[in-house]
Amino acid sequence: MAKAKTIRVAGFGGQGVMMFGQLLAYSATHDNLNCLWFPSYGPETRGGTANCSVIISEAVINSPVFKNSDHLIAFNGPSMEKFQSRMAHSGLILYNASLIKEVLTIPDVLVIGIPVNDIATELGSVQVANMVMLGSYLELTQLFKMETIETILKKFLGERKAHMLDLNLQAIAAGREFIKKKGVTYA
């Protein structure tokens, strides 16, 4: 990893935005990288706005704040509208094409729609839409090995939610497969 990766994950509360960001942060720590995870919530518990910033770097990270992100993961329209103009050159935007229908073309930014809600529903639970998105993200960026993600996911779910592990792993695999079939690459 030549330079720090700045990642913004945004959506409504209850869409798994924070879990997505935390899995990235824990995976970075697991792989002996420096990482900061910074959550931001709206005043509502569910249905309100939620976003988090993640910075992953081999070098020391001096601040959790960044203006433009290298990667944006947008789970809903308002998040896409709010953050799409704050992208670094050669950036990547993944958005929930199940909910976001109109997207701007942004110069020097790869923008890919993934119908995460639809794919998750086919798997049996819309609750794993964030894991479908995570799988797509990992396939494009190759940021972490699957073994790392599986280890962190097991720890994150714990014993109480261990029964959800297989479904979450299926969702990650489905997201990866979606990108493979689409034939898109990101350097």
C-alpha positions in Angstrom: 0.0 0.0 0.0 1.9 3.0 -1.3 -0.2 5.7 0.3 -3.0 5.9 2.8 -6.4 4.8 1.6 -9.3 7.1 2.7 -12.7 5.4 2.6 -16.1 6.9 3.3 -19.0 4.6 3.9 -22.4 6.2 4.0 -26.1 5.4 4.2 -29.1 5.3 6.5 -28.9 3.8 10.0 -29.7 0.1 10.0 -28.0 -0.5 6.6 -24.8 -1.9 8.1 -22.7 1.2 7.4 -20.8 1.1 10.6 -20.2 -2.7 10.5 -18.8 -2.3 7.0 -16.3 0.4 8.2 -15.4 -1.6 11.4 -14.7 -4.7 9.4 -12.3 -2.8 7.3 -10.6 -1.2 10.3 -10.3 -4.5 12.2 -9.0 -6.2 9.1 -6.3 -3.5 8.8 -5.3 -3.9 12.4 -5.2 -7.7 11.9 -2.8 -7.2 9.0 -0.6 -4.9 11.1 -1.6 -1.8 9.2 -2.4 1.6 10.9 -6.0 2.4 10.8 -8.6 5.0 12.1 -12.3 4.5 12.0 -14.4 7.6 12.7 -18.2 7.2 12.9 -20.8 10.0 12.4 -24.4 9.5 13.2 -27.6 11.6 12.7 -29.9 12.1 15.7 -32.1 9.2 14.8 -31.4 5.6 15.9 -32.7 3.9 12.7 -33.4 5.4 9.4 -31.3 8.5 10.1 -28.1 9.3 8.4 -25.0 7.4 9.3 -21.5 7.5 7.8 -18.0 6.6 8.8 -14.5 7.4 7.6 -11.8 4.8 7.5 -8.1 5.5 6.9 -5.8 2.6 6.3 -2.0 3.2 6.0 1.3 1.5 6.4 2.6 4.9 7.9 1.4 6.6 11.0 -2.0 8.4 10.6 -2.0 11.9 12.1 -5.6 12.9 11.7 -9.0 11.1 11.3 -10.2 14.0 9.1 -10.0 14.1 5.3 -11.8 16.1 2.7 -11.7 13.9 -0.4 -12.0 10.2 -0.2 -10.2 7.6 -2.4 -13.3 5.3 -2.1 -16.9 6.0 -1.4 -19.4 3.3 -0.6 -22.9 4.8 -0.8 -25.9 2.8 0.4 -28.6 5.4 -0.4 -29.3 8.4 -2.6 -28.8 11.2 0.0 -25.4 9.8 0.8 -24.4 9.6 -2.8 -25.5 13.2 -3.4 -23.7 14.5 -0.3 -20.3 12.8 -0.9 -19.9 12.2 -4.6 -18.3 15.6 -5.2 -15.7 14.9 -2.5 -13.6 12.3 -4.4 -9.9 12.1 -4.9 -8.5 11.6 -8.5 -8.6 8.0 -9.6 -11.2 7.3 -7.0 -13.8 4.6 -6.7 -17.5 4.8 -5.9 -19.6 1.8 -5.3 -23.3 2.5 -4.8 -26.5 0.6 -4.0 -28.1 0.3 -7.4 -31.2 -1.2 -5.8 -32.0 2.2 -4.3 -30.0 4.7 -6.3 -31.2 5.1 -9.9 -29.6 8.3 -11.2 -25.8 8.7 -10.9 -23.5 11.4 -12.3 -20.5 10.5 -14.3 -17.5 11.9 -12.4 -14.3 12.5 -14.4 -11.4 10.3 -13.2 -13.6 8.3 -10.8 -14.8 4.7 -11.4 -18.5 4.5 -10.5 -20.1 1.1 -10.2 -23.7 0.3 -9.2 -24.3 -2.9 -7.4 -27.9 -4.1 -6.7 -27.0 -5.1 -3.2 -30.5 -5.2 -1.8 -31.7 -7.4 -4.7 -28.7 -9.8 -4.3 -29.2 -10.0 -0.5 -32.9 -10.7 -0.9 -32.1 -13.5 -3.3 -29.8 -14.9 -0.6 -32.7 -14.8 1.9 -32.1 -11.6 3.9 -31.8 -8.0 2.9 -29.8 -7.5 6.2 -26.7 -8.8 4.4 -26.7 -6.2 1.7 -23.7 -4.5 3.4 -21.8 -7.8 3.0 -22.7 -8.1 -0.7 -21.2 -4.6 -1.0 -18.2 -5.6 1.0 -17.5 -8.5 -1.3 -17.7 -6.3 -4.3 -15.4 -3.8 -2.7 -12.9 -6.4 -1.8 -12.9 -8.0 -5.2 -12.2 -4.6 -6.8 -9.6 -3.3 -4.4 -8.0 -6.6 -3.2 -7.4 -4.7 0.0 -7.6 -7.8 2.3 -7.4 -11.5 1.8 -10.6 -13.5 2.4 -8.9 -15.3 5.3 -8.5 -12.0 7.1 -12.1 -11.0 6.5 -13.4 -14.4 7.6 -11.4 -14.2 10.8 -12.5 -10.7 11.6 -16.2 -11.5 10.7 -16.2 -14.5 13.1 -14.8 -12.2 15.9 -17.2 -9.4 15.1 -20.3 -11.7 15.1 -19.2 -13.5 18.3 -21.0 -16.4 19.7 -24.3 -14.6 19.9 -24.6 -14.2 16.1 -22.4 -17.1 15.0 -25.4 -18.6 13.2 -25.2 -15.6 10.8 -21.6 -16.3 9.7 -22.5 -18.6 6.7 -25.0 -16.2 5.3 -22.6 -13.3 5.6 -19.9 -15.3 3.9 -22.3 -16.2 1.1 -23.2 -12.5 0.7 -19.5 -11.6 0.5 -19.0 -14.3 -2.1 -22.1 -13.1 -4.1 -20.7 -9.5 -4.2 -17.3 -10.8 -5.4 -19.0 -12.9 -8.1 -21.1 -9.9 -9.2 -17.9 -7.9 -9.9 -16.2 -10.9 -11.6 -19.2 -11.3 -14.0 -19.2 -7.6 -14.7 -15.6 -7.8 -15.8 -14.6 -4.5 -14.1 -11.1 -3.9 -12.7 -9.7 -1.1 -10.5 -6.0 -0.5 -10.2 
